[in-house]
């Protein structure tokens, strides 16, 4: 649904005919509307009551400063491609994105293009976990990659798509990419720990692996907001699956150490069931 501007807005930068950056009462806004940038230049006024398709507000002072730096650094076409991509992601997810994405993703994509043009190989140690934990974000990241490929005439490898997906996931949570990467890496650590303890190799393409990573993802989310799941069978699971329960307890301690949180016995019990499934698969093999 269209939004209407409540005030006159001063143009800071025209990205293309449909996207402009404006100064608005000590904040910056990125406005999307058909033809809004046509014939406009810096300093022009977009009048009150103009219909807008989408508004992204940049309110944090540090983010505003960093965005202005990027705007002065990159050409309008690249900025437009990035902003169109961010708009598409927001529309597909039907949610507002953390304003930090306008700085972090644009800066990341620019650096990635430079590295790829220089024939540098981009390695992504979180690729498999990212595809498993964040399938929707990964799908959207592929669409962004296609836009960037068309703009830059550079092939975007799957590892880079994974990094874009992490930026998207971060933007719909706390906006901090470091936390997203940390939690993704924690999932990888846990899976490798299970492999070591059970002396098995877990197929990263298997359904059991996907279930386990997804469970870890939501368990971490529950633990971080202090809303642990309740498991009525916790005592029975501990008694029945002693070996795997012990492994799950060790995983609980890993999570506690890495995130500085408390992992409940009920969460340990749920982990036990997933680990037991891997143990059964080993016996079948």
Rosetta blueprint (number, residue, H / E / L):
1 X L
2 X L
3 X E
4 X E
5 X L
6 X L
7 X L
8 X L
9 X E
10 X E
11 X E
12 X E
13 X E
14 X E
15 X E
16 X E
17 X L
18 X L
19 X E
20 X E
21 X E
22 X E
23 X E
24 X L
25 X L
26 X L
27 X L
28 X E
29 X E
30 X E
31 X E
32 X E
33 X L
34 X L
35 X L
36 X L
37 X L
38 X L
39 X L
40 X L
41 X L
42 X L
43 X L
44 X L
45 X E
46 X E
47 X L
48 X L
49 X L
50 X L
51 X E
52 X E
53 X L
54 X E
55 X E
56 X E
57 X E
58 X E
59 X L
60 X L
61 X H
62 X H
63 X H
64 X H
65 X H
66 X H
67 X H
68 X H
69 X H
70 X H
71 X H
72 X H
73 X H
74 X L
75 X L
76 X H
77 X H
78 X H
79 X H
80 X H
81 X H
82 X H
83 X H
84 X H
85 X H
86 X H
87 X H
88 X H
89 X H
90 X H
91 X H
92 X H
93 X H
94 X L
95 X L
96 X L
97 X L
98 X L
99 X L
100 X L
101 X H
102 X H
103 X H
104 X H
105 X H
106 X H
107 X H
108 X H
109 X H
110 X H
111 X H
112 X H
113 X H
114 X H
115 X H
116 X H
117 X H
118 X L
119 X L
120 X L
121 X L
122 X L
123 X L
124 X L
125 X L
126 X L
127 X H
128 X H
129 X H
130 X H
131 X H
132 X H
133 X H
134 X L
135 X H
136 X H
137 X H
138 X H
139 X H
140 X H
141 X H
142 X H
143 X H
144 X H
145 X H
146 X H
147 X H
148 X H
149 X H
150 X H
151 X H
152 X H
153 X L
154 X L
155 X L
156 X L
157 X L
158 X H
159 X H
160 X H
161 X H
162 X H
163 X H
164 X H
165 X H
166 X H
167 X H
168 X H
169 X H
170 X H
171 X H
172 X L
173 X L
174 X L
175 X L
176 X L
177 X H
178 X H
179 X H
180 X H
181 X H
182 X H
183 X H
184 X H
185 X H
186 X H
187 X H
188 X H
189 X H
190 X H
191 X H
192 X H
193 X H
194 X H
195 X H
196 X H
197 X H
198 X H
199 X L
200 X L
201 X L
202 X L
203 X L
204 X L
205 X L
206 X L
207 X H
208 X H
209 X H
210 X H
211 X H
212 X H
213 X H
214 X H
215 X H
216 X H
217 X H
218 X H
219 X H
220 X H
221 X H
222 X H
223 X H
224 X H
225 X L
226 X L
227 X L
228 X L
229 X L
230 X L
231 X L
232 X L
233 X L
234 X H
235 X H
236 X H
237 X H
238 X H
239 X H
240 X H
241 X L
242 X H
243 X H
244 X H
245 X H
246 X H
247 X H
248 X H
249 X H
250 X H
251 X H
252 X H
253 X H
254 X H
255 X H
256 X H
257 X H
258 X H
259 X H
260 X L
261 X L
262 X L
263 X L
264 X L
265 X H
266 X H
267 X H
268 X H
269 X H
270 X H
271 X H
272 X H
273 X H
274 X H
275 X H
276 X H
277 X H
278 X H
279 X H
280 X H
281 X H
282 X H
283 X H
284 X H
285 X L
